[in-house]
């Protein structure tokens, strides 16, 4: 039998995690490896998981300090032994005993990189209350993702081959917090080869503890959506006005091809800045985010308020810890703290409006990563000797 590795990040889910674990372990027709990564829980989660791992050798329990869900998933990645990898949140469950077997069979028959389906929805008490229908991948899916403001219309709980997980999901979703099915190369963007299964297997729990309801949860989601929108905008011409029209297929400007969309060659202009600001404002509206809720939100909007017409210089060696998309939760705490950093310096500059950066050759890569994380697009030039 094939082995399916299940990665389960958890944080303070003492009420539901046992149900999630059992729904995974009862899968038939496959071998199960369950990796539970406890992201610093302060309730009884640690004791529940420790006891479960002692009873069942298929469970590997890992505990870390609180760094966020994506960092927890990354920690679990190094322990994968299965040829197929999936994710199960500790507040959710697998629908019945056969989905994993079915998913593996479909993957083999279709020679796909992964499978996806609609989601079942349950309430706090575990009662299934409905179904969340996903949008199927097609030739316009990249345009749809931009139109939907970077909000993933395929559920994040992936079920993919180990090869695709390690080569793409880790980089796109785990490290940079963007939809896992985006395939991003140096100057092209495309989509994974996924197969739709007309039978929901994942049951998502809607309850007051869902992280999207917290300020830091909204910040993490915003950060991922903003990065997705900004990334996609590099591959589309955006001459149109009015983001929220009824038909994205006729309003998204020049869609260059079905797969492997080439990067835009035109330089950023006033239209680009205005477009990005409008997209960011709509993301905030979607998630009920007040721009004054964090200095980051207001600074980001100010950066896209005009075309850059000034330079700032960052020449001294950068010694900051570098944040990636997976570190949004940690960064949220950072910007509220008293310490100084290049990140805070750039946020302060954003309040004054757009800018370009002059830096040293030694700093160039770090500055590029910092700007990518902050979702800003200054021109970065190396200081001439």
N, C-alpha and C positions, 0 to 999 in steps of 0.2 A: 504493500500500500504506500501511496505517496504521503509525505509528511507536510503538513501545513503549519507554518509558524504564525502564531497569533500574538501580536504586540498589543499590550493593554496598559496604557498610561493611566494613573489614578491619583486622585487627590481628594481626601476627605469624603470618600464614598462608602462609608461603613454600612449605610442603609441598603445599598444595592449591589455591592461588588460580589457578594456570594452568588447572587442570581446570575450575574454576568459570567463569572467563572464557570459555574455549573452548565450554563447553556453552551459554552465552548467545549468543555470536556466531554459532553454527551454526544458529540459529533460522531457519526458512523461512516465507515468506508474509507477513512483516512487516519493516519497517525497525527496526533496533536502535540505541538510544543507550545506552551503558553508562557510568554515572558511578561511578567507583571512588574512595571516600574513605578514605584511609589514616589511621587514628587514631593516628599516631605510632609505627608499627612500628619495632622495633629489630633485626629480622632482615633477610633479603634481599627482603622484600616490595616495598620501594620500587623496587629495581632491576628486579625482574620486571615491575612495573606500568609503569614508565617505558619500558622496552623495548617492551612490548606496545602502549602508546599511540602510540609512534612508528611502529609497523608498521601499525596499524589506526586510521583517523581516527574510527571510531565510538566509541572509548574516550576518555573524559575522565578524567584522573587528577588527583586533588586530595590534598594532604597537609596534615594539621593536627597540632597537639600533642594528646597523649592526653587526651580529654575524655569518652570513652564512645561506645558505638554510636549512641545516639539523637541525640547532638549531631552525629555524623558524617552521619547521614541528613539532619538539618536543613540542614547545609551544602550537601549535594547537591541539596536541593529547589529552590534558586534557579536551577539550570541545566536544569530539566526542559523538554523540547521536545515530547515525545510526548503524544498524547491518552489514553494508557493508561500506568499506572505500576505497577511491581512491584518487589519486593525479592528479592535473592539474596545469602545469606551466602557469604563467600569460602571457607568450608570445605565447602559443599554444591554441588549441581549441578542442572541441568534434565535431566529424564529422557531426552528424545529431541529431534528436530528440529522438531516441529510443535505443541507445547503452546501457545505464545504466539499462534499463528494461530488455534487452536481457541478459546482463551479470548476473544480479541477477537470472534470470530464469535458465540459464545454471549452475550457482553455486548450485542452489537448486537441479536440476535434477541430476547433477554429484556428488554431495556431496563433492565437491572440496574445497580447501582452497583459491583458487583464479583462475582468468582467465587471459589469455594474448593473444595478436594477433600481426599481422604485424603493422607497423606504416605507415601512410600517411605522406608525406613530402610536405611542402608548402614554398613559397618564402616570402620575406618581405611584399609583397602586399597581401598575403593570397591566392595566386593561388596554387592549388595542382599541384605539379610537378612530383610526382612519389611515389613509395612505398619502404619502407625499410623492407625487409623480415627478420624475426627473425629465429634463429635456435631453433627447437623444443626440449623440454626437453625429454631425453631418458636415457637409462642406462649408457651412456658414457658422460653425461653432465658435471659431475664434472671434468672429464679428459679434456673435451673441454674447460672448463673455465680456467683451468691451461694452456692449450695449447694456448688459446687466451689472455694470459698474464693478467688475471683477469678482462678483459673488458667484462662487462655484455652483453650477447647476447640476453637477454630479456629486453625490455625497462623498465627503472626505474619507469615510471608512473604505479604503481600497481593498481589492483582492486581485493580486498581480503575481506574475512570475518573480522568482528571486532575482533573476538577471535584470529585469526591468526595474525592480525596486531599488537595487543597488546602483544602477547606472543612471536612473532618472528621478524616481520618487524621492530619494534621499536629497538630491540637489534641489529639485524644484519645490517640493512640498515641505520636507522636514527642515532643510536648511534655510530656504528663502520664503516659506509660508505662502506659496502660490498653488493653484490647482495642480494636483499631481499628474494630470494627463497632458499638461503642456510639455512639449519637447523643445527646449530652447538651446540653440547653438549660437556660434559667434555672430552670424549675420542672417540667420533664418529662424523661423518659429513654425512649429507644426503640432500635430496631435498624436497621442498614443493610439495604437491599434487595439481598441477595446470592443468587446462584444456585449450587447445588451441581453440580459436574461429576463424574460417576462414572468418572473416569480420573485417577489420581494423576500429577502432572507434576513435583512437587518432591521431590528426594531429599536427605534430611537425614542428615548424617554424625554418628555417635556415636563419640566418641573422648575420650581423656584431657584434651585441650585445650579441651573445651566449657566456656564461661565459667561455667556454672551450678555447676561443681565447685569454684570458688574462693570464698573468703569474700566478696570484693567482688561476685562474680557472684550469690551467694545474697542479699546485701544489696539489689542492684538488683531482683531478682525479688521479694523480700519487699516492698520499697517499693511496687512496682506492684500486687501482689496486695492489700496492705493498703489502698491508695487505692481500688482497685476495690470491695472489700468495703465500705469506709466509704461510698463514693458510692452503691452500691446500697442500703445500709441506710437511706439517707435517703428511699427510695421504697417501703419495705415496712414494714408493722407486724410486729414480731418478738415475739409473745407466747409462742412455743413454747419448750420446753426440749429440750436434746439436739440438737446440731448434726448429728452424723453418723448420722442414721437412714437407713433403707434407701430411702425414697421421698421425694424432695424435693417432689414435686408436692402431696402431702397434708400436708406439715409446715411449709411456708414461711409460714404465716399468711395474711393477706389479700392476695392478688395482685390488684391493682386493675384491670388491663385488659391486653390483648394488646400493644398498642403505645402509646407516649406515656403511660407510667405517671406519675401525678401525684405530686408531692413530698408526703411526710408532713407533716401540719399539727400533730401533737402535739409537745410539747416533749420533749427528751431526759429520760429518767427512769432510775431504777436498773436497770430491765430492759434498757434500751438499752446502758448501760455494761457490764453483765455479758455481754450478748450479743456486743458488739464484742471484749471481752477474750477470750472463748472462741474467737471466730473467729481472732483474731490468734495465740493459742496454738496453734491447729490448723495455721495456715499455717507457723509455726515448726517444728512437728513434721513436717509434710510435707516440708520442705526440710532437715531435720536441723540446725536452728539452735538452738544453746544460747543462752538469753536473756542469759547472762553474756558472750557472745562480743563484744558491743558494748554500750556504755552506752545506746545508743539503744533497743535491744530492751527492756531492763528498765524504762527510763523510760516507754516507751510503754504497757507493761502496767500500770504503776503509775498512769498517768493515768486508765485505765479501771477502777480498783479501787473507785471509789465515785462518788457524785454530787457535783459541785463545790459547795463551801461556803466558798470564800475567793476574794478578789480579789488579783491582782498588778497593779502599775502599770508601764506602759512609756510614759513621756511624752517622754523625750529623743528627738530626731530619729534615725531609723534610717538608718544609712549602710552597712549590710551589703550585699554582693552577694546578690541574691535567687536562690534555687535553685528550679528547676522539676523535674518528674519526670525529665526527661532528664539532670539533673545529679547523679543518685544516686551515681555513681562519684566525682565530685569531692567531694561532701559526705562520703562515707565517709572520705576523706583528711582532710577538715576537722575532723571530730569527734575524730580521733586526734591532731590538732595542739595546739599550746600557745596559740593565739590565742583571745581572747574574742570573743563575738558574741551577738546576740539569740538565735540558734539554740541555743547552748550554755546561755544563761541559761534558756531555756524547758525544755530537757532537764533541767537541774538542778531546776527547779520540778516537773517531772513526777515526779521521784523522790519528792517529798513528797506526791504524790497529785494529784487533779484540781483545777482552778482556773478562774476566769474572768479576763478581761483588761480593764483600764481603760487607754485610750490616747487620744492626741490625734487630732483629725480628720485631720491631715497623715499620721499613721502608720497610719490605719485600713486602707487597701488593702494596705500592705506587711505588716502583721500578719496579715491574712487570707490572703495568699499563703504566708507563713511557716508558719502553722498548717496550711494545706492540704498543704504539702509534708511537714510532720512527721506528718501523719495524726492530729492532735488536734482536738478540737471544743469549745474553750471558747467561752462567750458573750463577744463582743467589744463593749464599750461605749465610747462617746466620752465623755471627761471633760467634765462640765458646767462652763461658764465661771463 
